[in-house]
Amino acid sequence: MRKIFFLFGIFLLIAGIFLAWFFPSAYIGSPSEFKVSVNLPANSSVSEIARLLQQKGIITSAYGYQIYALFNATAKSAVPGQYEIAPGSSYQQIARQISLGPKREEITMQFIEGQTLDDWQSKLILQGVSATSVSDLVGDTRASKSFAKGLEEQFDFLADLPEGTSLEGYLFPNTYRVWKDQLPLGIALKQLNEFERQTQGFTSTAAAQGRTLHEVVTLASIVEKEGRNPEERRNIARIFLNRLKIGMRLQSDATVNYVTGANNPRPTLDELEIESAYNTYRNTGLPPGPICNPGKDALDAALNPAENNYYFYLHDEEGNIYYAQNAEGHKLNRWKAYGE
């Protein structure tokens, strides 16, 4: 009998030691204020997850977590993905978190009329997206790099774009909510869908005018940069069309700034001589593609411009605009605006 009591006592002692070691880690925990990032691969076993959690310093004993899993099925239902887990969390807390799946972060992204793909890329990089993945998705017309294949299957308006064309001009500016883990494709799809919605009927209307949608969007991008309100944009759009009709160069400062990456209201003489297909001071006709992502006002102005017989315009330092029908009138306007 004494032997039985002795063995029972030993059992109680061992059980007590085990519970003192196991219970706080399993059910109480002491989570730290910071969190550790851990990625759980698909089809990971409980033992693999336990070892990974121990390696990351989230738990102190992989065996303890495996023992917990024997009593709790939740620990066997981990959803693969990226987690942020506080070291010192109880096994119960960890098992519940990884059984619910990664917490998705929804973010707000705002894109303003006239911003370029370079601006777009900068916003995505700030969200942790690599520059390479952005470039591979949207392309770069200046480098003759096309946007990702497959997008034209979802959007008819992309199917007719020239080879080597990027998505510049087609990522409609607006404010969007998007899952962060879906970047960059998620935001691009939202903007392309919005562009499609905002430009319904544009392709047929442009065709009736002897133009393509790409030509309209390219003109709209220049108008977006050059005009300051809807009325100005409609007048400027007509001026550019008047010039195109007679083979006159557009001579848009905005196209030069697109090449230089500057925002100079009056480019220097050296900048005006830069060799680029986008430099409309050196080349006749429209540039190869849009120079920014235009808003609805600029798109409407490019498709339905005002009626005028002007060929010249300029802004003074206060933002006032001057129109002229010929070079002499433009020279006079320059004197009025700049005293030169």
DRENMAR-480969 format. One line per 10 residues: their letters; for each residue z, x, y of N, C-alpha, C. Coordinates in steps of 0.05 Angstrom, whole numbers, always signed. Layout:
a	Z X Y Z X Y Z X Y; ...
end
This chain:
mrkifflfgi	+0 +17 -24 +0 +0 +0 +0 +17 +25; +17 +39 +24 +18 +57 +48 -10 +69 +53; -24 +75 +31 -50 +87 +34 -70 +67 +48; -67 +42 +40 -84 +21 +52 -79 +19 +82; -52 +19 +90 -45 +17 +118 -54 +42 +133; -52 +65 +120 -61 +90 +132 -91 +89 +138; -106 +80 +118 -136 +79 +122 -143 +58 +143; -127 +36 +143 -133 +15 +163 -127 +26 +191; -106 +42 +192 -99 +53 +218 -120 +73 +228; -130 +89 +208 -152 +107 +215 -176 +92 +225
flliagifla	-182 +69 +211 -205 +53 +219 -201 +42 +247; -177 +32 +253 -172 +21 +280 -175 +43 +301; -165 +67 +294 -167 +89 +314 -196 +96 +319; -212 +98 +297 -240 +104 +301 -254 +82 +316; -247 +57 +309 -260 +34 +323 -252 +34 +353; -227 +41 +358 -219 +42 +386 -233 +64 +402; -236 +87 +389 -250 +109 +402 -279 +102 +407; -291 +89 +387 -319 +81 +389 -322 +60 +412; -305 +40 +412 -307 +20 +433 -302 +32 +461; -283 +50 +462 -277 +63 +488 -301 +79 +498
wffpsayigs	-316 +90 +479 -340 +106 +486 -365 +88 +490; -367 +67 +474 -391 +51 +473 -390 +27 +493; -368 +13 +494 -367 -12 +510 -373 -8 +539; -361 +11 +554 -368 +14 +582 -397 +20 +587; -409 +37 +570 -438 +44 +574 -455 +20 +567; -447 +5 +548 -463 -18 +538 -462 -42 +557; -438 -48 +568 -435 -73 +582 -425 -71 +611; -414 -48 +618 -403 -46 +646 -421 -29 +663; -423 -4 +656 -440 +14 +672 -430 +20 +699; -442 +40 +712 -435 +48 +739 -460 +58 +753
psefkvsvnl	-478 +39 +761 -504 +47 +772 -502 +64 +797; -518 +84 +799 -519 +101 +823 -534 +86 +845; -532 +97 +870 -546 +85 +893 -576 +91 +893; -584 +113 +880 -612 +120 +878 -624 +111 +851; -650 +110 +850 -664 +102 +825 -683 +123 +816; -688 +123 +790 -706 +143 +778 -731 +128 +768; -754 +139 +773 -779 +127 +763 -784 +135 +734; -789 +115 +718 -795 +121 +690 -817 +103 +680; -836 +114 +666 -859 +99 +655 -855 +96 +625; -854 +70 +617 -852 +64 +588 -879 +60 +576
panssvseia	-888 +77 +559 -915 +74 +546 -916 +49 +529; -939 +39 +524 -943 +16 +506 -935 +23 +478; -924 +4 +464 -916 +6 +435 -894 +27 +431; -878 +32 +451 -855 +51 +448 -834 +38 +430; -823 +54 +412 -801 +45 +395 -775 +47 +411; -754 +34 +401 -727 +35 +414 -718 +64 +416; -722 +80 +394 -713 +107 +394 -728 +124 +415; -754 +119 +418 -770 +133 +438 -761 +126 +466; -756 +100 +471 -746 +91 +497 -719 +104 +503; -702 +104 +483 -675 +115 +487 -676 +145 +494
rllqqkgiit	-693 +160 +480 -696 +188 +486 -707 +193 +514; -727 +176 +522 -739 +179 +548 -718 +173 +570; -701 +152 +566 -681 +145 +585 -660 +167 +587; -654 +180 +565 -635 +203 +566 -647 +227 +580; -673 +232 +574 -686 +255 +587 -687 +252 +618; -690 +227 +627 -691 +221 +655 -664 +220 +668; -643 +223 +652 -616 +222 +663 -606 +194 +669; -619 +174 +659 -611 +146 +664 -588 +138 +647; -588 +147 +622 -565 +143 +603 -556 +171 +593; -532 +172 +583 -521 +197 +573 -525 +200 +543
saygyqiyal	-529 +178 +529 -532 +180 +500 -554 +162 +490; -575 +175 +478 -597 +160 +466 -586 +144 +442; -567 +156 +427 -557 +143 +403 -542 +118 +411; -527 +119 +434 -512 +95 +443 -531 +72 +448; -554 +78 +461 -573 +56 +467 -585 +45 +441; -590 +62 +422 -601 +53 +396 -581 +36 +381; -556 +43 +383 -535 +27 +370 -534 -1 +384; -536 -1 +411 -535 -26 +426 -558 -44 +417; -582 -32 +412 -605 -47 +404 -601 -61 +377; -583 -51 +360 -577 -63 +334 -564 -90 +338
fnataksavp	-550 -93 +361 -535 -118 +366 -549 -136 +386; -569 -126 +400 -582 -142 +421 -612 -140 +419; -625 -162 +413 -654 -162 +409 -670 -156 +435; -657 -161 +458 -670 -156 +483 -679 -127 +486; -663 -109 +475 -670 -81 +477 -694 -73 +461; -702 -91 +443 -726 -86 +427 -751 -100 +439; -748 -112 +462 -770 -127 +474 -780 -115 +500; -781 -88 +501 -790 -74 +525 -819 -80 +532; -825 -85 +557 -852 -88 +567 -861 -61 +579; -884 -50 +571 -892 -24 +581 -898 -26 +611
gqyeiapgss	-895 -4 +625 -901 -3 +653 -883 +17 +668; -885 +17 +694 -870 +35 +711 -845 +21 +722; -822 +33 +719 -797 +21 +727 -782 +40 +746; -765 +28 +762 -746 +43 +779 -718 +35 +769; -704 +53 +755 -679 +46 +742 -657 +64 +753; -634 +52 +760 -612 +68 +770 -596 +82 +748; -593 +108 +749 -577 +122 +729 -549 +110 +728; -538 +108 +705 -511 +97 +702 -511 +67 +697; -534 +54 +697 -536 +26 +691 -527 +21 +662; -516 -2 +657 -508 -8 +629 -532 -12 +612
yqqiarqisl	-528 -9 +586 -550 -14 +567 -559 -43 +570; -541 -61 +575 -548 -89 +578 -566 -93 +602; -559 -80 +624 -576 -82 +649 -603 -70 +644; -604 -47 +631 -630 -34 +627 -647 -50 +608; -635 -60 +586 -650 -76 +567 -662 -101 +580; -646 -114 +597 -656 -138 +611 -679 -131 +629; -676 -109 +645 -696 -101 +664 -723 -95 +650; -722 -80 +629 -747 -72 +616 -759 -94 +598; -743 -114 +593 -753 -137 +577 -768 -157 +595; -761 -157 +621 -774 -175 +641 -800 -163 +651
gpkreeitmq	-804 -137 +647 -829 -125 +656 -826 -113 +684; -844 -95 +692 -842 -82 +718 -842 -102 +741; -826 -97 +761 -826 -114 +784 -850 -107 +802; -867 -127 +807 -891 -122 +823 -885 -125 +852; -895 -106 +867 -890 -106 +896 -915 -117 +911; -910 -138 +926 -932 -150 +941 -930 -139 +970; -952 -129 +980 -952 -118 +1007 -972 -132 +1025; -968 -129 +1051 -986 -140 +1071 -1003 -118 +1083; -1029 -121 +1084 -1047 -101 +1095 -1064 -114 +1117; -1064 -102 +1140 -1080 -113 +1163 -1103 -94 +1169
fiegqtlddw	-1127 -106 +1171 -1150 -91 +1178 -1163 -104 +1203; -1167 -87 +1223 -1176 -97 +1249 -1206 -94 +1252; -1218 -112 +1266 -1247 -111 +1272 -1254 -84 +1283; -1275 -72 +1273 -1285 -46 +1283 -1273 -22 +1269; -1254 -26 +1251 -1244 -3 +1236 -1265 +6 +1215; -1265 +32 +1209 -1285 +43 +1191 -1273 +47 +1163; -1290 +56 +1144 -1280 +62 +1117 -1261 +86 +1118; -1264 +104 +1137 -1244 +125 +1140 -1217 +114 +1147; -1216 +94 +1165 -1191 +81 +1172 -1180 +66 +1147; -1198 +54 +1133 -1191 +39 +1109 -1178 +57 +1088
qsklilqgvs	-1191 +81 +1084 -1180 +100 +1066 -1153 +110 +1074; -1149 +115 +1100 -1123 +124 +1110 -1101 +104 +1103; -1107 +79 +1107 -1087 +58 +1101 -1080 +57 +1071; -1100 +62 +1054 -1095 +61 +1025 -1079 +86 +1017; -1085 +109 +1029 -1071 +134 +1022 -1042 +131 +1029; -1035 +117 +1051 -1008 +113 +1058 -993 +96 +1037; -1008 +81 +1022 -996 +65 +1001 -995 +80 +974; -1002 +105 +975 -1000 +121 +951 -1025 +122 +934; -1047 +111 +944 -1073 +111 +929 -1087 +138 +935; -1099 +150 +914 -1112 +175 +918 -1138 +172 +933
atsvsdlvgd	-1145 +193 +948 -1170 +192 +964 -1194 +190 +945; -1192 +203 +922 -1215 +202 +903 -1220 +174 +893; -1199 +160 +886 -1203 +133 +875 -1214 +114 +897; -1207 +119 +922 -1218 +103 +944 -1247 +109 +947; -1254 +134 +948 -1282 +142 +952 -1300 +133 +929; -1289 +135 +905 -1305 +126 +881 -1310 +96 +882; -1292 +81 +894 -1295 +52 +896 -1314 +44 +918; -1310 +53 +942 -1324 +43 +965 -1349 +60 +973; -1350 +85 +963 -1373 +102 +969 -1373 +114 +997; -1394 +127 +1004 -1397 +140 +1030 -1426 +143 +1037
trasksfakg	-1437 +125 +1054 -1465 +126 +1060 -1474 +152 +1073; -1456 +164 +1088 -1463 +190 +1101 -1468 +212 +1081; -1455 +209 +1057 -1459 +228 +1036 -1477 +217 +1014; -1491 +195 +1020 -1509 +182 +1001 -1494 +175 +975; -1469 +167 +977 -1453 +160 +954 -1449 +129 +953; -1459 +117 +932 -1458 +88 +930 -1430 +78 +923; -1425 +53 +928 -1400 +41 +919 -1400 +37 +889; -1377 +31 +877 -1375 +29 +848 -1394 +9 +836; -1408 +17 +815 -1426 -2 +802 -1409 -24 +788; -1420 -47 +788 -1406 -70 +777 -1399 -90 +798
leeqfdflad	-1394 -80 +823 -1387 -99 +844 -1411 -116 +852; -1435 -105 +849 -1459 -121 +856 -1462 -144 +836; -1450 -143 +813 -1452 -164 +793 -1434 -188 +802; -1414 -182 +818 -1395 -203 +827 -1404 -214 +854; -1418 -198 +870 -1426 -206 +897 -1456 -202 +901; -1470 -224 +903 -1499 -223 +906 -1508 -207 +930; -1493 -208 +952 -1501 -195 +976 -1501 -165 +974; -1487 -154 +953 -1487 -125 +949 -1510 -116 +932; -1522 -134 +918 -1543 -127 +898 -1568 -116 +912; -1574 -124 +936 -1598 -116 +950 -1594 -92 +969
lpegtslegy	-1570 -81 +969 -1566 -58 +987 -1581 -33 +977; -1590 -17 +996 -1604 +8 +988 -1587 +26 +972; -1599 +42 +955 -1585 +62 +939 -1570 +81 +957; -1546 +89 +949 -1530 +107 +966 -1515 +94 +988; -1513 +67 +987 -1499 +52 +1008 -1470 +48 +1001; -1452 +51 +1020 -1424 +46 +1015 -1417 +17 +1022; -1392 +10 +1021 -1382 -17 +1028 -1376 -19 +1058; -1383 +2 +1073 -1379 +1 +1103 -1393 -23 +1114; -1379 -40 +1128 -1390 -64 +1140 -1385 -89 +1125; -1377 -86 +1099 -1374 -110 +1082 -1345 -116 +1075
lfpntyrvwk	-1327 -100 +1083 -1298 -105 +1078 -1287 -120 +1102; -1287 -146 +1100 -1282 -163 +1123 -1254 -159 +1134; -1252 -154 +1160 -1226 -149 +1172 -1209 -174 +1175; -1184 -172 +1165 -1165 -194 +1166 -1138 -184 +1156; -1119 -201 +1154 -1093 -194 +1143 -1091 -205 +1115; -1084 -189 +1095 -1084 -197 +1068 -1058 -190 +1054; -1050 -207 +1034 -1028 -201 +1017 -1040 -192 +990; -1030 -170 +979 -1041 -159 +954 -1019 -145 +938; -1022 -146 +911 -1004 -132 +894 -1009 -102 +898; -988 -86 +903 -992 -58 +907 -1003 -44 +883
dqlplgialk	-996 -53 +859 -1007 -40 +835 -1036 -47 +829; -1048 -64 +846 -1077 -70 +843 -1094 -55 +863; -1082 -37 +879 -1098 -22 +898 -1112 +1 +884; -1137 +8 +893 -1151 -3 +916 -1169 -27 +910; -1175 -32 +885 -1194 -53 +878 -1185 -80 +888; -1159 -86 +885 -1149 -113 +892 -1155 -120 +921; -1151 -102 +940 -1155 -108 +968 -1185 -109 +974; -1201 -92 +961 -1230 -92 +966 -1242 -119 +957; -1233 -129 +934 -1243 -155 +924 -1236 -177 +943; -1212 -177 +954 -1204 -198 +973 -1222 -197 +998
qlneferqtq	-1228 -173 +1008 -1244 -170 +1032 -1273 -177 +1027; -1283 -170 +1004 -1311 -178 +997 -1313 -208 +994; -1294 -220 +982 -1294 -249 +979 -1293 -263 +1007; -1277 -252 +1025 -1276 -263 +1052 -1302 -259 +1067; -1314 -235 +1063 -1340 -231 +1076 -1361 -251 +1066; -1361 -256 +1040 -1380 -276 +1029 -1375 -303 +1040; -1350 -311 +1044 -1343 -337 +1055 -1351 -339 +1084; -1347 -318 +1100 -1352 -318 +1128 -1382 -317 +1135; -1398 -307 +1116 -1427 -303 +1121 -1445 -321 +1105; -1434 -344 +1096 -1451 -363 +1081 -1475 -371 +1098
gftstaaaqg	-1499 -370 +1086 -1523 -378 +1100 -1536 -355 +1116; -1522 -333 +1119 -1533 -311 +1135 -1558 -299 +1123; -1559 -296 +1096 -1582 -284 +1084 -1608 -299 +1089; -1607 -326 +1085 -1630 -342 +1090 -1638 -344 +1119; -1619 -345 +1137 -1625 -345 +1165 -1637 -319 +1174; -1627 -297 +1164 -1638 -271 +1171 -1666 -268 +1160; -1671 -278 +1136 -1697 -276 +1124 -1718 -292 +1140; -1709 -314 +1151 -1727 -331 +1168 -1734 -316 +1193; -1718 -297 +1201 -1723 -281 +1225 -1737 -255 +1219; -1743 -251 +1193 -1756 -226 +1185 -1737 -203 +1182
rtlhevvtla	-1712 -209 +1178 -1692 -188 +1175 -1677 -191 +1149; -1663 -170 +1141 -1646 -171 +1117 -1617 -174 +1126; -1600 -182 +1108 -1571 -184 +1114 -1560 -157 +1121; -1569 -136 +1108 -1560 -109 +1113 -1567 -101 +1142; -1590 -108 +1151 -1598 -102 +1179 -1580 -117 +1198; -1573 -142 +1192 -1556 -158 +1210 -1528 -146 +1211; -1518 -138 +1188 -1491 -126 +1187 -1490 -99 +1201; -1511 -84 +1197 -1512 -58 +1211 -1513 -61 +1241; -1529 -80 +1251 -1530 -86 +1280 -1503 -97 +1289; -1491 -114 +1273 -1465 -126 +1281 -1443 -104 +1284
sivekegrnp	-1445 -84 +1267 -1425 -62 +1268 -1427 -47 +1295; -1451 -43 +1304 -1455 -29 +1330 -1446 -47 +1352; -1454 -72 +1351 -1446 -92 +1371 -1416 -94 +1373; -1402 -93 +1349 -1373 -94 +1349 -1361 -72 +1366; -1372 -48 +1364 -1362 -25 +1378 -1370 -25 +1408; -1393 -37 +1414 -1403 -35 +1441 -1394 -59 +1459; -1391 -82 +1447 -1383 -106 +1462 -1354 -111 +1463; -1345 -124 +1484 -1316 -128 +1488 -1307 -157 +1487; -1326 -176 +1485 -1320 -204 +1482 -1345 -217 +1471; -1343 -242 +1462 -1366 -256 +1449 -1391 -257 +1465
eerrniarif	-1388 -262 +1491 -1412 -263 +1509 -1426 -236 +1510; -1410 -215 +1515 -1422 -188 +1516 -1436 -181 +1490; -1423 -188 +1468 -1435 -181 +1442 -1461 -194 +1438; -1464 -219 +1446 -1489 -234 +1442 -1511 -222 +1460; -1504 -214 +1484 -1523 -202 +1502 -1531 -174 +1492; -1512 -158 +1483 -1518 -131 +1473 -1535 -132 +1448; -1529 -152 +1431 -1545 -155 +1406 -1574 -160 +1413; -1579 -177 +1434 -1606 -182 +1442 -1619 -157 +1454; -1604 -142 +1470 -1615 -117 +1481 -1624 -98 +1460; -1608 -95 +1439 -1616 -77 +1417 -1640 -88 +1402
lnrlkigmrl	-1642 -114 +1398 -1665 -126 +1385 -1690 -123 +1403; -1686 -125 +1429 -1709 -121 +1448 -1719 -92 +1445; -1701 -73 +1443 -1709 -45 +1440 -1723 -40 +1413; -1711 -51 +1392 -1723 -48 +1365 -1752 -59 +1365; -1756 -81 +1379 -1782 -94 +1379 -1804 -76 +1390; -1797 -60 +1410 -1817 -43 +1423 -1815 -14 +1413; -1799 -9 +1393 -1796 +19 +1383 -1780 +37 +1400; -1763 +26 +1417 -1746 +42 +1435 -1720 +49 +1421; -1710 +73 +1424 -1686 +81 +1412 -1662 +65 +1422; -1643 +59 +1404 -1620 +43 +1411 -1601 +58 +1430
qsdatvnyvt	-1599 +84 +1427 -1582 +101 +1444 -1554 +89 +1447; -1542 +84 +1424 -1514 +74 +1423 -1494 +96 +1421; -1475 +97 +1440 -1454 +117 +1439 -1437 +114 +1414; -1434 +89 +1405 -1417 +84 +1382 -1428 +97 +1357; -1454 +99 +1354 -1465 +112 +1331 -1460 +142 +1331; -1460 +154 +1355 -1454 +182 +1358 -1425 +187 +1351; -1407 +170 +1360 -1379 +172 +1354 -1374 +170 +1324; -1390 +154 +1310 -1387 +151 +1282 -1393 +177 +1268; -1411 +192 +1278 -1418 +218 +1267 -1396 +239 +1273; -1387 +239 +1298 -1368 +259 +1306 -1339 +252 +1298
gannprptld	-1334 +227 +1293 -1307 +218 +1287 -1290 +215 +1312; -1302 +218 +1335 -1288 +215 +1361 -1289 +186 +1371; -1276 +181 +1393 -1277 +155 +1405 -1283 +159 +1435; -1304 +173 +1440 -1311 +181 +1467 -1329 +160 +1480; -1320 +147 +1502 -1336 +127 +1515 -1362 +138 +1527; -1362 +164 +1531 -1387 +176 +1541 -1390 +203 +1527; -1404 +204 +1504 -1407 +228 +1489 -1420 +250 +1506; -1413 +275 +1499 -1424 +298 +1513 -1454 +302 +1506; -1468 +318 +1522 -1496 +323 +1517 -1500 +337 +1490; -1482 +354 +1483 -1483 +367 +1457 -1480 +347 +1434
eleiesaynt	-1462 +328 +1437 -1458 +308 +1417 -1483 +290 +1414; -1496 +285 +1436 -1520 +268 +1435 -1543 +281 +1420; -1541 +307 +1416 -1562 +322 +1403 -1556 +327 +1373; -1533 +318 +1364 -1526 +322 +1336 -1547 +311 +1317; -1554 +326 +1297 -1574 +317 +1277 -1560 +300 +1256; -1566 +275 +1257 -1555 +256 +1237 -1572 +231 +1238; -1575 +218 +1214 -1590 +193 +1213 -1576 +171 +1228; -1551 +176 +1234 -1535 +155 +1249 -1537 +159 +1280; -1548 +181 +1288 -1550 +187 +1317 -1574 +172 +1328; -1569 +149 +1341 -1591 +132 +1351 -1602 +143 +1378
yrntglppgp	-1591 +165 +1387 -1604 +178 +1410 -1628 +195 +1401; -1627 +204 +1376 -1648 +221 +1365 -1667 +206 +1347; -1658 +183 +1336 -1674 +169 +1316 -1681 +141 +1326; -1705 +132 +1319 -1713 +105 +1325 -1704 +86 +1303; -1698 +61 +1311 -1690 +41 +1292 -1660 +41 +1286; -1652 +24 +1268 -1624 +22 +1260 -1615 +46 +1244; -1590 +53 +1244 -1580 +74 +1226 -1581 +65 +1197; -1576 +82 +1178 -1578 +75 +1150 -1560 +52 +1141; -1538 +48 +1155 -1519 +27 +1148 -1499 +23 +1170; -1481 +4 +1166 -1461 -2 +1186 -1444 +22 +1194
icnpgkdald	-1433 +21 +1218 -1415 +43 +1227 -1386 +34 +1228; -1381 +9 +1220 -1353 -1 +1219 -1354 -28 +1204; -1331 -40 +1202 -1329 -67 +1190 -1327 -87 +1212; -1348 -101 +1219 -1348 -120 +1242 -1334 -146 +1235; -1324 -159 +1256 -1312 -185 +1253 -1332 -207 +1256; -1322 -232 +1255 -1340 -255 +1255 -1356 -258 +1281; -1344 -252 +1304 -1358 -254 +1330 -1382 -236 +1330; -1379 -211 +1321 -1401 -192 +1322 -1422 -199 +1302; -1414 -209 +1278 -1434 -218 +1258 -1450 -241 +1269; -1437 -261 +1281 -1451 -284 +1293 -1470 -275 +1315
aalnpaenny	-1461 -255 +1332 -1477 -246 +1354 -1502 -232 +1343; -1499 -216 +1322 -1522 -202 +1311 -1542 -221 +1298; -1532 -243 +1287 -1550 -262 +1274 -1562 -282 +1295; -1546 -289 +1315 -1556 -308 +1335 -1550 -297 +1363; -1565 -277 +1372 -1560 -265 +1398 -1568 -283 +1421; -1559 -275 +1445 -1566 -290 +1469 -1596 -285 +1475; -1607 -301 +1493 -1634 -297 +1502 -1633 -283 +1529; -1645 -259 +1530 -1647 -244 +1555 -1670 -225 +1553; -1678 -213 +1575 -1700 -194 +1575 -1689 -166 +1585; -1664 -161 +1579 -1652 -135 +1586 -1658 -114 +1565
yfylhdeegn	-1659 -89 +1574 -1663 -66 +1555 -1641 -45 +1559; -1624 -49 +1579 -1603 -29 +1586 -1577 -44 +1592; -1555 -30 +1587 -1529 -39 +1596 -1510 -16 +1597; -1488 -19 +1611 -1467 +1 +1611 -1441 -12 +1621; -1418 +1 +1614 -1392 -8 +1623 -1381 +13 +1643; -1368 +3 +1664 -1354 +22 +1682 -1326 +27 +1671; -1311 +43 +1685 -1285 +51 +1675 -1265 +28 +1674; -1270 +7 +1688 -1253 -17 +1687 -1262 -37 +1666; -1284 -31 +1652 -1293 -49 +1631 -1314 -69 +1640; -1322 -68 +1665 -1343 -86 +1674 -1370 -78 +1663
iyyaqnaegh	-1387 -97 +1656 -1412 -91 +1644 -1435 -96 +1664; -1455 -79 +1662 -1479 -81 +1680 -1504 -82 +1662; -1522 -101 +1667 -1547 -103 +1652 -1570 -96 +1670; -1591 -86 +1657 -1616 -79 +1672 -1640 -84 +1655; -1663 -91 +1668 -1688 -96 +1653 -1704 -70 +1650; -1699 -50 +1667 -1715 -25 +1665 -1698 -1 +1673; -1710 +22 +1670 -1696 +47 +1675 -1686 +50 +1704; -1702 +40 +1723 -1694 +41 +1751 -1669 +25 +1756; -1669 +1 +1745 -1645 -16 +1748 -1621 -4 +1735; -1625 +9 +1712 -1603 +22 +1698 -1592 +46 +1714
klnrwkayge	-1610 +60 +1727 -1602 +83 +1744 -1585 +73 +1767; -1593 +50 +1779 -1577 +38 +1800 -1550 +30 +1790; -1549 +18 +1767 -1523 +10 +1755 -1505 +34 +1750; -1517 +56 +1742 -1500 +80 +1737 -1487 +89 +1763; -1502 +87 +1785 -1491 +95 +1811 -1469 +75 +1819; -1473 +50 +1813 -1452 +30 +1820 -1426 +35 +1803; -1431 +42 +1777 -1408 +45 +1759 -1394 +72 +1761; -1410 +93 +1764 -1398 +120 +1763 -1403 +137 +1788; -1419 +126 +1807 -1425 +141 +1831 -1443 +164 +1826; -1461 +162 +1805 -1479 +184 +1799 -1507 +173 +1792
end
